[in-house]
């Protein structure tokens, strides 16, 4: 019953609406619904709707594999009462995969690196076949007095399956055979080499390679989830600027995403434009509606924000003020330097005049300079 309800709900919400939109092309949905009540009024439109519905059902993999198969398994489990119905009912347990993201991550860890796992498994098959042939040759070898495998390798196919059973049971201990007295040292060495290499190559290396690939997949998924979480928590959803920029140049990241670029405000704007009558649009609503219809998101602020522009303008203004102050200081220094040059020239003229009039010596000149005001010097 629950599978049937799930199929009906999903069918109405997905496949039926998709066929309805494809048939009416988004303009005359009510006309299509009226035709469904009275299909003989417009049989061509009714047939087109049926064709679109069948296409939607066939192309919707989630409906086929996620809903219809589980519903079919539930029906078979209900009808079949000879014991096999229990097997069909267990199929519905896999619905947990579609509703639990953690279980889906486990499945992705196995399928994400599927190519590497497939190639590793192919290499494992090759090694298993090589050791199966080796075990078959050991059993059929004339240098053995008996069968060391206890009849498990009387054929290549049986020996190959038995080797897989040994691997899945935990290693090579199940293959250890008993040697009879009088067997050659070569037979003992051959058996020792078989067990040692099988344990190292198959049990230790190959099986751990498979485990390593799966563990690496888990690590990659964990890293992807951590990166997505960090991006969601530290990047503005609207403009895409990181937290550090707003914390250092703006009023803070939390203030920005709550007031400046609150995403639900933009969502409300889009809903407002879509629900409003196009004949009543003003200028900006017409612009936004055209962008939405063209699936163009350029009307959203990207890599820009008013608070950052204000911070840039404030920095630019501060830089201009600093430059103006520096230029004024340089002008004052130039004026003082020019004034000092003039004073020094006047001092030289005075010294020359005093020298000509009184014939003073250099010591007299120095005394006269010391008596001059410090401002002139």
C-alpha positions in Angstrom: 0.0 0.0 0.0 2.8 2.4 0.9 4.6 1.6 -2.4 1.4 2.2 -4.3 0.8 5.6 -2.7 4.4 6.5 -3.3 4.0 5.6 -7.0 0.8 7.6 -7.3 2.2 10.7 -5.6 5.4 10.7 -7.6 3.5 10.1 -10.8 1.2 13.1 -10.2 4.1 15.4 -9.1 6.6 14.5 -11.8 5.5 12.5 -14.9 2.0 13.8 -15.2 3.0 17.5 -14.7 5.9 17.0 -17.2 3.5 15.6 -19.8 1.0 18.4 -19.1 3.6 21.1 -19.6 5.0 19.5 -22.7 1.6 19.2 -24.2 0.3 22.7 -23.4 3.8 24.3 -23.8 3.2 26.4 -20.7 0.4 28.5 -22.2 -2.9 26.6 -22.2 -2.7 24.2 -19.3 -6.4 24.6 -18.4 -7.3 23.8 -21.9 -5.3 20.6 -21.8 -7.0 19.7 -18.5 -10.4 20.2 -20.0 -9.5 18.0 -22.9 -8.6 15.3 -20.5 -12.1 15.4 -19.1 -13.6 15.2 -22.6 -10.9 13.7 -24.9 -13.3 13.4 -27.9 -13.5 17.2 -28.1 -9.9 17.4 -29.2 -8.6 13.9 -29.9 -5.3 15.2 -31.4 -4.4 17.0 -28.2 -5.4 14.0 -26.1 -3.2 11.7 -28.2 -0.3 14.1 -27.9 -0.8 14.2 -24.1 -0.7 10.4 -24.0 2.4 10.3 -26.1 4.1 12.8 -23.8 3.0 10.9 -20.8 4.5 7.7 -22.1 7.7 9.5 -22.9 7.9 11.0 -19.4 7.4 7.6 -17.8 10.0 5.9 -20.0 12.6 8.7 -19.6 12.1 9.1 -15.9 14.7 6.6 -14.4 13.8 7.6 -10.9 10.2 6.6 -11.5 11.1 3.3 -13.2 13.9 2.1 -10.9 13.0 4.0 -7.7 9.3 3.5 -7.6 7.8 1.1 -10.2 10.2 -1.8 -9.4 9.6 -1.5 -5.7 5.8 -1.5 -6.3 6.1 -4.5 -8.5 8.2 -6.3 -5.9 5.6 -5.5 -3.3 2.8 -6.9 -5.5 4.7 -10.1 -6.2 5.5 -10.5 -2.5 1.8 -10.1 -1.7 0.5 -12.5 -4.4 3.1 -15.2 -4.0 2.5 -17.2 -0.8 4.7 -20.2 -1.4 7.8 -18.8 0.4 9.3 -16.9 -2.5 7.2 -13.9 -1.7 9.5 -13.2 1.3 12.4 -12.7 -1.2 10.4 -10.2 -3.2 9.4 -8.3 -0.1 13.1 -7.9 0.9 13.7 -5.9 -2.3 11.8 -3.0 -0.7 14.5 -2.7 2.0 16.7 -1.1 -0.6 14.4 1.9 -0.6 16.5 3.0 2.4 19.2 3.8 -0.1 17.1 6.4 -1.9 16.0 8.1 1.4 19.3 8.0 3.3 22.2 10.1 2.1 24.7 8.3 4.3 23.9 4.9 2.7 24.1 6.5 -0.8 27.6 7.7 0.1 28.5 4.1 1.0 27.3 3.0 -2.4 29.1 5.8 -4.1 32.4 4.8 -2.4 32.1 1.5 -4.2 31.0 2.8 -7.6 32.9 6.1 -7.7 36.2 4.3 -8.6 34.4 1.5 -10.4 37.0 1.4 -13.2 39.9 0.9 -10.9 38.0 -1.7 -8.9 37.1 -3.5 -12.1 40.7 -3.6 -13.4 41.9 -4.7 -10.0 39.3 -7.5 -9.9 40.3 -8.5 -13.5 43.9 -8.8 -12.3 42.7 -10.8 -9.3 40.9 -13.2 -11.7 44.1 -13.7 -13.6 46.1 -14.5 -10.5 43.3 -16.9 -9.3 43.3 -18.7 -12.6 47.1 -19.0 -12.5 47.1 -20.5 -9.0 44.2 -22.8 -10.0 46.2 -24.2 -12.8 49.2 -24.5 -10.5 47.2 -26.4 -7.9 45.8 -28.7 -10.6 49.3 -29.5 -11.8 50.4 -30.2 -8.2 47.5 -32.6 -7.8 48.1 -34.4 -11.1 51.9 -34.4 -10.8 53.6 -37.8 -10.8 56.1 -36.8 -8.1 53.3 -36.8 -5.4 52.3 -40.0 -3.8 48.8 -38.9 -3.1 46.3 -36.0 -3.5 47.4 -33.1 -1.3 44.1 -31.2 -1.8 41.7 -34.0 -0.9 40.1 -34.3 -4.3 39.2 -30.5 -4.5 41.2 -30.0 -7.6 40.2 -33.0 -9.8 39.2 -30.5 -12.6 40.3 -26.9 -13.4 36.8 -25.5 -13.0 36.3 -27.1 -9.6 39.8 -26.1 -8.5 39.1 -22.5 -9.5 35.9 -22.4 -7.5 37.6 -24.0 -4.6 40.4 -21.4 -4.6 37.8 -18.7 -4.4 36.2 -20.5 -1.4 39.6 -20.6 0.3 40.1 -16.8 -0.3 36.7 -15.9 1.1 37.2 -18.2 4.1 40.3 -16.2 5.1 43.4 -17.4 3.4 45.5 -20.4 2.5 45.2 -22.5 5.7 42.4 -24.5 4.1 44.7 -25.6 1.3 47.4 -27.0 3.5 47.7 -30.7 2.5 49.3 -33.6 4.3 52.5 -35.0 2.8 53.3 -38.6 3.0 56.7 -40.0 4.0 59.2 -40.4 1.2 58.1 -37.4 -0.8 60.9 -35.5 -2.6 62.3 -32.2 -1.3 61.2 -30.7 -4.6 57.6 -31.5 -3.9 57.9 -29.9 -0.4 59.6 -26.8 -1.9 56.9 -26.6 -4.7 54.1 -26.7 -2.1 55.8 -24.1 0.1 56.4 -21.8 -2.8 52.7 -22.2 -3.8 51.4 -21.3 -0.3 53.9 -18.4 0.3 53.3 -16.7 -3.0 49.5 -17.2 -2.9 49.4 -15.7 0.6 51.6 -12.7 -0.3 50.1 -11.9 -3.8 46.4 -12.7 -3.4 45.6 -12.5 0.3 47.9 -9.7 1.3 48.4 -7.5 -1.8 45.4 -7.9 -4.0 42.7 -7.9 -1.3 44.3 -5.0 0.4 44.5 -3.1 -2.9 40.7 -3.5 -3.2 40.2 -2.3 0.4 42.5 0.6 -0.2 40.6 1.8 -3.3 37.3 1.7 -1.3 38.9 3.6 1.6 40.3 6.2 -0.7 36.8 6.7 -2.2 35.5 7.2 1.3 38.2 9.8 2.0 37.4 11.6 -1.3 33.7 11.7 -0.4 34.6 13.0 3.1 36.8 15.7 1.6 34.1 16.7 -0.9 31.5 17.0 1.8 33.9 19.0 4.0 34.7 21.4 1.1 31.0 21.9 0.3 30.2 22.6 3.9 33.1 25.0 4.2 32.0 26.8 1.0 28.4 27.0 2.2 29.4 28.4 5.6 32.1 30.8 4.4 30.8 32.1 1.1 27.9 34.4 0.3 25.3 32.5 -1.7 24.4 35.6 -3.8 27.6 37.3 -4.6 30.1 34.4 -4.0 32.5 36.5 -1.9 34.3 34.8 1.0 33.9 35.5 4.7 37.4 36.8 5.1 36.8 39.7 2.7 33.7 40.9 4.5 35.3 40.5 8.0 38.3 42.6 7.0 36.7 45.2 4.6 33.0 45.2 5.4 30.7 45.0 8.4 31.2 41.3 8.9 30.1 38.2 7.0 27.0 37.5 9.2 25.8 41.0 8.9 26.2 40.8 5.1 24.3 37.6 4.5 21.5 38.6 6.9 20.9 42.1 5.7 22.8 42.9 2.5 22.4 39.7 0.5 19.8 37.7 2.4 19.0 35.0 -0.2 15.3 34.7 0.7 14.9 38.4 -0.2 16.0 37.6 -3.7 13.9 34.5 -3.8 10.8 36.6 -2.8 11.7 39.1 -5.6 11.7 36.3 -8.1 8.4 34.8 -6.9 6.9 38.3 -7.0 8.0 38.8 -10.6 6.7 35.4 -11.6 3.3 35.8 -10.0 2.7 39.3 -11.1 0.7 40.1 -14.2 3.3 40.9 -17.0 1.1 43.8 -18.1 1.6 45.5 -14.8 5.4 45.2 -14.8 7.5 48.3 -14.1 11.0 48.9 -15.5 13.1 46.7 -13.2 10.4 43.9 -13.1 10.4 43.7 -16.9 14.2 43.4 -16.8 14.2 40.7 -14.2 11.4 38.8 -15.9 13.3 38.8 -19.2 16.5 37.5 -17.4 14.5 34.8 -15.7 12.8 33.7 -18.9 16.2 33.5 -20.6 17.7 31.6 -17.6 20.3 34.3 -17.2 21.4 35.0 -13.6 23.4 38.1 -14.5 20.9 40.3 -12.7 22.2 38.9 -9.4 25.3 40.7 -7.9 28.4 38.6 -8.7 31.7 39.2 -7.0 30.5 42.6 -5.9 28.7 44.2 -2.9 27.8 47.8 -1.9 29.6 47.5 1.4 32.8 46.6 -0.4 32.4 49.4 -2.9 31.9 51.8 0.1 35.0 50.4 1.7 37.0 50.8 -1.6 35.7 54.4 -1.9 36.7 55.2 1.7 40.2 53.7 1.1 40.5 55.7 -2.1 39.4 58.9 -0.3 41.9 58.2 2.5 44.6 57.6 0.0 43.8 60.9 -1.8 43.8 62.8 1.5 47.2 61.3 2.4 48.5 62.2 -1.0 47.2 65.7 -0.7 48.8 66.1 2.7 52.1 64.8 1.5 52.0 67.1 -1.5 51.2 70.1 0.8 54.1 69.1 3.1 56.4 68.8 0.1 55.4 72.3 -1.0 56.1 73.7 2.5 59.5 72.1 2.5 60.3 73.5 -0.9 59.2 77.0 0.3 61.4 76.7 3.4 64.3 75.5 1.3 63.9 78.4 -1.1 63.7 80.9 1.9 66.9 79.5 3.4 68.7 79.9 0.1 67.6 83.6 -0.1 68.7 84.1 3.5 72.1 82.5 2.9 72.6 84.8 -0.1 71.8 87.8 2.0 74.2 86.7 4.6 76.9 86.4 2.0 76.2 89.9 0.8 76.3 91.3 4.3 79.6 89.6 5.0 81.1 91.0 1.9 79.9 94.5 2.7 81.3 94.3 6.2 84.6 93.0 4.9 85.0 95.8 2.4 84.0 98.5 5.0 85.9 97.4 8.1 88.4 95.0 6.7 87.3 92.4 9.3 88.9 89.1 9.5 87.4 85.6 9.2 87.0 85.5 13.0 85.0 88.7 12.9 82.8 87.3 10.2 82.1 84.2 12.4 81.2 86.4 15.4 78.8 88.4 13.2 77.1 85.2 12.1 76.7 84.0 15.6 75.0 87.3 16.5 72.5 86.9 13.7 69.0 85.7 14.6 68.5 82.0 14.6 65.5 82.4 12.2 67.7 83.8 9.6 70.2 81.0 9.9 
